[in-house]
Amino acid sequence: MGRSARKTHNLESQRRIHANDRIYNSQFKYANNYIKTSKYSVLTFLPLNLFEQFQRLANFYFLCLLVLQLIPAISSLTPITTAIPLIGVLALTAVKDAYDDFQRHMSDSQVNKRRSQAVRNGKLVQERWASVQVGDIIRMDNDQFVAADILLLSTSEPNGLCYIETAELDGETNLKCRQCLTETAEMSNDDEKIGAFDGEIICETPNNLLNKFEGTLSWKNKQYSLDNDKIILRGCVLRNTQWCYGVVIFAGKDTKLMQNSGKTKFKRTSIDRLLNFLIIGIVFFLLSMCLFCMVACGIWESLVGRYFQTFLPWDTLVPSEPLGGATIIALLVFFSYAIVLNTVVPISLYVSVEVIRFVQSFLINWDEQMHDEKSNTSAKARTTTLNEELGQIEYIFSDKTGTLTQNIMTFNKCSIAGQSYGDIYDKNTGELIEITDAIEPIDFSFNENYEPDFKFYDKSLLDAVQREDSNCHEFFRLLALCHTVMPEERNGRLEYQAQSPDESALVSAARNFGFVFKERAPNSITIEVMGKREVYELLCILDFNNVRKRMSVILRKDGQLRLYSKGADNVIYERLRAGDDEIKRKTQEHLNKFASEGLRTLCLAFRDLDEVFFNDWKYRHQEAALSLEGRDERLEAIYEEIERDLVLIGVTAIEDKLQDGVPQTIANLSLGGMKIWVLTGDKQETAINVGYSCQLLTDEMVDVFIVDGITAEDVQQQLQKFRESIRIMNTYQPRSPANQLGASNGGISGTEGGRVSTPQPVAQPPAVSVVTFSTELEYRGGSQDNTPDSDLPEEMNVGFAIVINGHSLVHCLNHQLEHMFLEVVSQCRSVICCRVTPLQKALVVELIKKHKHAVTLAIGDGANDVSMIKAAHIGVGISGQEGMQAVLASDYSIAQFRFLERLLLVHGRWSYYRMCNFLRYFFNKNFAFTLCHFWFAFFCGFSAQTVFDEMFISVYNLFYTSLPVLALGIFDQDVNDKNSLLYPQLYRPGHLNLFFNKKEFFRSALHGCFTSLVLFLIPYGTYKDGLSPNGHVLSDYMLLGSVVATILIIVNTAQIALDTSYWTVFNHITVWGSLLWYFVLDYFYNYIIGGIFVGSLSMAMQEANFWFTTVITVTICIMPVLAWRFYFVDVFPIPVKSSGSVDLLRILPAALNARGYADHQIPDRLKDVPTAANPRFFDMVEYFFHRGCQIVEDKLVEGVKGTRISLDDRKKKVRGILTLMEQCDHIIEIAFPLRRDTGEYEIIRGYRAQHSTHRTPCKGGIRFSMDVSRDEVKALSALMTFKCACVDVPFGGGKAGIKINPKEYSDHELEKITRRFTLELAKKGFIGPGVDVPAPDMGTGEREMSWIADTYSKTIGHLDINAHACVTGKPINQGGIHGRISATGRGVFHGLENFINEANYMAMCGTTPGWGGKTFIVQGFGNVGLHTMRYLHRAGAVCIGIIEHDGSIFNPDGIDPKALEEYRNDNRTIVGYPGAKAYEGESLMFEPCDIFVPAAVEKVINSDNAHKIQAKIIAEAANGPTTPAADKILIDRNILVIPDLYINAGGVTVSFFEWLKNLNHVSYGRLTFKYERESNYHLLESVQESLERRFGRVGGRIPVTPSESFQKRISGASEKDIVHSGLDYTMERSARAIMKTAMKFNLGLDLRTAAYVNSIEKIFTTYSEAELNVPLTKDCGKVEIVKGFCARHGLHEKLHLGSITFNSNLEQHDVEGYASLATFKHAIGNLPSFGSHCGIQIDPATYSTEELRRLLSTFISALMKNNFFGNQRNIFEHELNLKHNMYTWITEEYSKITGNTDEEMSFITGKSVLNNGLQNYKAAIGDGTIFTMEYFLQSEELMNKIGLSKGWCDKTFIIKGMGEISTYVVEILAKSGCKCIGIIEDDISVYDKKGIDIQEALEYYSKHGTLSNYLRMQLDSNVWYKQDVIYPYGYGERRAISGGRNYPELTENFDHAMINSVIQTIIRDSASRIIKILDEFNLGCDIRTAAYILAVENIFEKLKTTRQQ
């Protein structure tokens, strides 16, 4: 069973136990129940503790040093300087260890002294736990802990059941059921029978497997099989069971609890380990210096010293012989220098480290932001030795239950009979409402058993239950019956004890909805349904397990047998009966929805059973249950028989609530480079669901692997399969170097030598986090081909996760599979281990520690997590609901998982940063201090004489330099806590040991050496032979020592001031106070105590030499540091090299300094676009535009010229131009008839949009497609605007389209359509060389462009020499250009090439630079797709697939483009192409490849499929193939999307070249061919002459001949060459600009936004520099875009007649409706005009007069520009909301543009008389109404139909509205004998059935402006009473039929007196025909329909006549 089943007794193969027989059992020497976790005893404490402490090399080093100092002959320093600090450190550590072990002793004693009841000689006696032995029978009572692992014999519950809680073992607080043998259960609680029990138990040996036990019981000559269900383990708590008895199987250390408890290990940080290594190196360095000094001393003494024996006599130990004496002196000097130079590693280092760690621990304890208010618990550092290790964590191993989750389940949603419940919707809008605390839950108080904490919000479910819906009742009845929950009464309240929190939540839900589970008996279940008691006979329980994944109960009530079942959806669905497909489908939809929300789901079903069938099944079930062999298999087969043909009831959805902030914490820790593994004892389904909830698992992941093999072979096969899947996915991902083993996640080498260096680094992509805005700037290297595919950084990881079951993990941890296991999990973003034992958790941690050499952290909250916590480098315990065992075993404790983020990212990082800063400075100052002695040795004969005073040496590290460095190590910060959390990647340097490593140590040491050299030599040079001005000698030893010591202190102070990043009061006090303290102590020691250096420093400080020397020395020491930091940090911040080949750039992003004063907001109408699955195309373009504006608006505001312009004005100007830039300037919709070749007629619709005219002409294709629409044309024109700007083409954007399928029309028909559409565009000013230049698009080509050019040049442009420049994409012979057909495809190639050769971008998207080996898939094999395929194929890429509308083909070996093109031309399809097979998968676009080229339609990549894309690069050769939601998904997955507005710009670029060619009327290259050819020949001749002059003509002339390729170009570039060169240059320059912008704004892979930013800047510059006016700037300065519309309806007449309307709610369809209505009105009167209408979308009341004037002028100008206004074109008629001054403005604007005089202004009717208007114009409208009404009233036949008499007499009428025309009508009606009984106005309505005096009412209205208070009888609302005539003027149609039409006004000399006569004639003729039509078509009184029939007949006759002519 591998490591996890280690035997504790090597000689024991099985265990034999006799119950109640201690003598027999003692022979086996089984472990007793005594527990010992302590390390020391009183006797062993001192030697063991000292032995452990001296294992630290520093302590051993100082011990050896102390011994040397005790020898007077060699020691120049007192031993006290070493002894006191060493003893202090040892004593403090010993006290701490003693206290910790004392706590363990107390805990052991408490456990061992617990009382238990044991059976002795048939009686119960009290025993301590420690006295219990194997074979004893003990009794446990309810709520008691179990003392040992026991075999259950009997219980107080029926059928031998008992319930236990296993939180101490596996962390689960839910109850579990155990059951004893029925034979032993009969003993009950009879102590005599139990005391006489003599059964023999043969079982397995002690092991750590919690879920497995095998054994047999022999008793009364029978054998019984024993399994885990009959065993209760130590640490369990008995629940809901009064008592039970059991025989002890394992005791003490043999129990499974203790087997799973890891040993307490001494934990050391990586810095501690590094320090041990460094100390060894320093000791060798010290010995080498001592050896050098020893040799030098021997030489000096033998050559010089022996002559000074009179002055310096040798010691008596030294021989007088020169050579021997010198040798002995040298040996003694070796040890003397070992003592003198020992301060290079002073013991104060370790003292300071411990102090810093100690204080840092208190800072953690005092952090209020890690205090949990609910539990009133703060974070606590339980150790003081591991703080900096918190800043280097790479792997986090977390428990689930109670750690990530609250272990609280809530019933959230359900589905019953296909109806979903749980969501709540807004009653008005129907939108889903997010459930928050503000929403009131349902009130369940009607139910006396309800739980106040239960919350449910969807009242419809309660309503369904209360109206006794049968499905809902069956649903909750199942929840109340199908479970193993136990009820109990506590304090008069019903409470439940469940085996799982899921069951508890479901039973609780049923209870609150009125289905209360009340009682459980061995053979019955009692529930209460809506207050009525129901008792069910319990016949059988089919329990849940991991294999079945379901549970069932069989019940009988009232003679009816029914099986209720609940389980996993896939399991239940497989067992449902046939039929009910609709319910199954709906339920499956709800299941998918619930699962996507991270809810845990269960399916519910039932089956009615037949009594005979059940009895037969029950008999066979009992047989299977009693079988000893194959029991599980037989039971499973029996269960399958009855659990089938189920009826689906519904689905439950419950939520395992996460702790607050868990997903955010996990996300930020992941961004910090930490891998998070979840190790849990829960079942697989639970673990997976929680993984989704906390975002460890996401839907965007490529796959979630499940390892659940039973045997080692199964597990190996699964791992191999997963490894292969990952290898395939990572084929195109950059591989990380093997030398990352010790620093990151990958690599599988256990030795240093196994690491492979990489040739060159490859950049890793900047990744923008969802949780925090942070940009990764870490660069990793690529590995060699033979390196394992491991260690992909998380941001580059393709997104795998793996879930491993505990029984499979046993094999994974075996040495045969552990390497493969590591290889797979290293490349998974998330790892979840479920059903694992506590020891397995520890083994997983050990595995990572062993092979990854990474710092690990384990976090948990239960006793089952203790071994894992102990095994990890750092153990964190959570003060949860599962006891304090985890906290007691941990190094740090917190109250909630979310506090782990702050513990690591803030305190951990700070601690690591501070400790590293401290160590660098400490080694620097001590090398600087110590090596002064070494330099002095050269001047003192290597005699071990010290430079400094002995007292200074003793207190240097204690008093002079200790406090500043302690303040540095305790308080320093490089960034504050907020930024540490905001930018988690600041944590990553700790993974690579960047702040302190061997390199940093050597740098600090060398700096210290340099400082010491300067410190000694400059003062020595100053004071050697020095004299003061007073003649005093300054060259004495003591003065030199004092000066060097003083300057050393000053240099140290300056250095630490530079090293301190964060100054606090403590830093100032310690730094400057220590400097002052030095002078105070020096004075005190020398003058008060009487030191030997008395007066030396005072003497020196009196001289100027001292101060000058000090300044020079400090400057020289500090300047290199300043220069280094200035150059490498501020001027040239090169990457900081780590120990491997990894470069880590400085991480703080520029976003910290963002300006942000221009807060561009995306409009509300676009708020759903970023997440919409299928947004409108134009909305997509607008959204991308606004996203670019958000980035660039700041820069635009800053760049507005004019120093006197205020910031507010600049912002207004920028926003105005951006608003203008967004809108579509002009759009036209054209409809015209087409006579098909068949003779049928068809209306053709076409559109043309001009998005932006900031540059003219506008440019954009004309497409023939059924997808053409107004929205699409607007979107494509907008995209074209930004596309042109992106590649610097000086065009505005346009697009045209005709809504047809060109394949369904003949060539003749297509030509007619094209030419007619061209004419319509020309008439409206939408085509022309300088206005609008179309080009080919989908469904069009050279042929269509030639038709357009020919039509234009022969009509509107017949006088224009540049007429053929009106289109591009023409045939060559008509002015086309070479290379136009392939331009877009070639542009795609060049666009790709610019990025595919960029190493950084290729590394970002996970591939290598260059075309070699690249594969690609093309979607759409049209013109663009074909040429893209050609060029990519030529470059070396391989096409593996083509997607077309009628099928897809696939060949992983490659597809030949030429062969495919030929096949397509022959067969008109690619389907069946023999060079590839038909693709049969979901979609070819989801296949792995390097490049995917969508070249067909828009929105092909959306949020539903973006996560399935496996390409590394997407080249958008089509327009708009990617939605914004998909764009975000792709960027998050590090897929490089090259946007359409750049890569699709090849066509428009070459179109620009063609346009220029047409305007210049020359062919490119033609004028220069001969000149360039001759120039090139002259060049060759010059080369030849130069060679001959240099080498002579020996052997004849030197021939110089052009190469073949040069020969082709020798005559200069052809037009094709120039076009290709220009296109290449354009695409390259634009690509560089996009890259630069992306880098400038930290956009990473978001090239689309970068391209839009570039386009916006260029367009903005055009508007700004050209001073183009925004359409409307209001008087307040606010910029506003106003929409205007114009529609013309009908083509049967030349003249349009219509009005202009102001309305804020006006839309295009309104204007079209008005225009069409006007056409039919004109036709009724048979007038020679058709309808039109114009409208402006404003409320004129909100605009000033000047604003309205500017607005009308702009609108009229735009109409005239496009031929929508003017004489004989479009005539405005009178409109009531236009005042006469507005007509004057229109007239002035028209005159200004055309130069016409007022007398010629016949384009407006309804003018004033002074402006040639008619006197009776307004009366004409009223007269027309009267004439019409009169004519119909005089029709006796018509009046009879409606029940009225003929004529006006005695008629009553009500009128609505009191306008000018309505009052005119009212007066005439009153004079005609009609009686007005009511008037309706907006504010009031008046009514009088006797009649209203019209004149009086009019006068009142004229005086008061209202009819309020006019009559006593008033109506509050418009109530229509019975009357004869209603005149609703102002609503609906403005006039009756054709009455009042103003065509006669067009005749200038028309006699005004004839108006009424003409009107009467028109109305009489029309009305008479209408009456005839009523009779002819039997229309009754339907005058409206008759009028439309008349209009249609008149129009038809005119069209027919026109056609005949």
Disulfide bonds with the S-S distance in Angstrom:
none
